[in-house]
Amino acid sequence: MSAIQVGVIDTGDYVLHRPTGEKWVVACVEGEYLSWMGWPEGMAKLADCELLEKATEESRLKLLYELSDNMTNDHRSRFARHIIDTHLKPKEPT
């Protein structure tokens, strides 16, 4: 995974979902859609969202590892595990 790209929405960023006026923390971005943190899980069109604040690389990685440790098998956890397995080093056992 590359370093933070300004203006590109990614895991950990804060966005405004314009149709609802809600502010979300981004769990993952897949193609034309993003998923937010929290419940219920869901997806929204990326085009409907406005970037409010970029996550730091440190906070983005922390969130990816937290999502990957989640015992659920929702798409957000699977996404995080995929990113870690294919682009990052797996977290050392504690």
TORMI-780325 format. One record per atom (N, C-alpha, C, O): residue in one letter; x, y, z. Coordinates in pm, whole numbers, plus 50000, padded with zeros to 5 digits. Example, Ala and Ser with C-alpha at 12.3 -4.5 7.8 and 13.67 -1.06 7.14 Angstrom:
# TORMI-780325
a513194943150780 a512304955050780 a513204967050780 a514244966850846 s512854977550708 s513674989450714 s512905000350787 s513415011450804 
***
This chain:
# TORMI-780325
m500854988250000 m500005000050000 m500895012350000 m501935012450065 s500495022549930 s501325034449918 s501065044150032 s500145042350113 a501885054250037 a501735064750138 a500425072250113 a499765070350011 i500065080550208 i498825088250199 i498815096650072 i499795103250039 q497695096250002 q497505104249882 q496475114949913 q495325111949944 v496885127449904 v495995138649935 v494815138549839 v494995137249718 g493605139749893 g492405140449812 g491795127049779 g490685126449726 v492505116049808 v491985102749782 v491435097149913 v492145096550013 i490185093149913 i489545088150034 i490005073850060 i490035065549968 d490355071050186 d490895058050224 d490485054850368 d489865063050436 t490845043050412 t490545038450548 t491005048650651 t492125053750643 g490135051450748 g490455060450857 g490135075050832 g490135083050926 d489865078750707 d489525092650677 d488135096050731 d487295087350750 y487925108850754 y486605113850793 y485955119850669 y486575127750597 v484715116050644 v483985121050527 v482615126050568 v482065122350672 l482085134550484 l480695139050495 l479915131850387 l480255132550269 h478855124850428 h477945118550330 h476905129250298 h475995131650377 r477045135350183 r476195146850147 r474705143850149 r473945152350198 p474215132350099 p472765130050100 p472145129850240 p470995133950256 t472885125150341 t472315124250476 t472845134850571 t472255137350676 g473965141150535 g474595150850624 g475385144350736 g475865151250826 e475535131050733 e476255124050838 e477755124450812 e478215124550698 k478515124750924 k479975124050916 k480375110050957 k479925104851059 w481235103950877 w481635090050898 w483145088750902 w483875096850845 v483605078250970 v484985073550958 v484945062150857 v484135052950868 v485825062750759 v485825052950650 v486495040050696 v487615040150746 a485795028850678 a486355015650708 a487125010350588 a488225005150603 c486545011750469 c487225007050349 c486625013550226 c485495018350227 v487415013550120 v486975018449990 v487235007349889 v488345002249877 e486175003849818 e486274993449716 e485594998549590 e484374999649584 g486405001649490 g485855006649364 g485145019949383 g485735029649430 e483885020349346 e483075032549351 e482345034349483 e481525043549496 y482615025749582 y481875025849709 y482805026349828 y483945021649822 l482295031949937 l483005031350064 l482075025650169 l480845026150157 s482675020150273 s481935015250390 s482405023150510 s483575027050519 w481485025650601 w481785033550719 w481975024350839 w481575012750838 m482595030050942 m482725023051070 m481385023751142 m480585032751118 g481155014251229 g479945014451309 g478895004951256 g479114997251162 w477755005851319 w476644996951289 w475425005051257 w475235015451320 p474615001151166 p474754989151084 p475824991450978 p476085002750937 e476434980350934 e477404981750827 e476654985150699 e475474981950684 g477324991350609 g476704994850482 g477705001050388 g478885002650421 m477225004350271 m478065010350168 m477365022550112 m476135023350110 a478165031950066 a477655044050003 a478505047049880 a479665042949872 k477925054149787 k478675058249669 k479775067949710 k479535077649782 l480965065349663 l482095073949690 l481825088149641 l482235097849704 a481135089149529 a480825102249470 a479915110649559 a479865122849544 d479185104249651 d478295111449742 d479005116349867 d478385122549953 c480315113749877 c481055116949999 c482115127549972 c482735127949866 e482315135950072 e483305146650064 e484345144450173 e483995142450290 l485605144650136 l486685142950232 l486735154850325 l486825166350281 l486665152050456 l486755162650557 l488145163050620 l488715173750641 e488695151250649 e489995150550716 e490685137450680 e490105126650691 k491945138550636 k492745126750603 k493255120450732 k493625127350826 a493255107350734 a493855099850844 a495365100550828 a495885101450717 t496065100150940 t497525098750931 t497815084450891 t496965075650907 e498995081950841 e499375068250805 e499295059350928 e498855047850920 e499735064551043 e499705056851168 e498275053251207 e498015041751243 s497355062751201 s495975059751241 s495285050551141 s494455042251179 r495625051851012 r495055042950911 r495495028550934 r494675019350929 l496785026650960 l497295013250987 l496695007351113 l496344995551117 k496585015551217 k495995010951343 k494565005951320 k494184995351370 l493785013451244 l492405009551216 l492354996751132 l491514988051158 l493224995451033 l493254983150954 l493524970951042 l492864960651028 y494504972151133 y494814960851222 y493654957951318 y493364946351346 e492994968551368 e491834966451455 e490714959451380 e490094950151433 l490454963651259 l489424957151178 l489774942651148 l488904933951151 s491034939951122 s491454926251089 s491334917051210 s491154904951195 d491454922651330 d491324914751453 d489884912051490 d489604903651576 n488954918951426 n487534917351455 n487124902951425 n487454897551320 m486414896951518 m486024882951501 m484844880951406 m484514869651373 t484224891851362 t483134890351266 t483734887751128 t484934889551107 n482914883551038 n483374880850903 n482674890050805 n482324885950694 d482484902650845 d481844911850753 d482854916650649 d484044913850661 h482394923750548 h483274927650438 h484374937150482 h485444937450421 r484124945050586 r485154954450634 r486334946950694 r487484950650670 s486064936550771 s487124928450830 s487884920650723 s489114919750728 r487154915150628 r487794907850518 r488684917250436 r489784913450396 f488214929450412 f489004939350339 f490314942150412 f491384942050352 a490214944650543 a491414947850623 a492404936150621 a493604938250604 r491894924050637 r492794912450634 r493454911050497 r494634907650488 h492714913650391 h493274912950256 h494394923350238 h495464920250185 i494144935650280 i495144946250266 i496404942550345 i497514944050295 i496224937850467 i497384934150550 i498134922450488 i499364922550480 d497404912350443 d498044900450386 d498774903350255 d499814897250227 t498264912450175 t498854914850043 t499764926950035 t500604927749944 h499624936550128 h500384948950117 h501214952550240 h502124960750232 l500894946650354 l501554950450479 l502104938250548 l501864926850508 k502854940750653 k503364929650734 k502304926050838 k501764934950904 p502004913450854 p501074909450960 p501614913751097 p502824913851120 k500704917051185 k501064921551320 k501674909851395 k501194898551387 e502754912651469 e503394902351551 e502474898551665 e501824907251723 p502394885451699 p501564881151812 p502074887451942 p503274889451960 t501134890552030 t501534896352160 t501434886352271 t501724889552386 
***
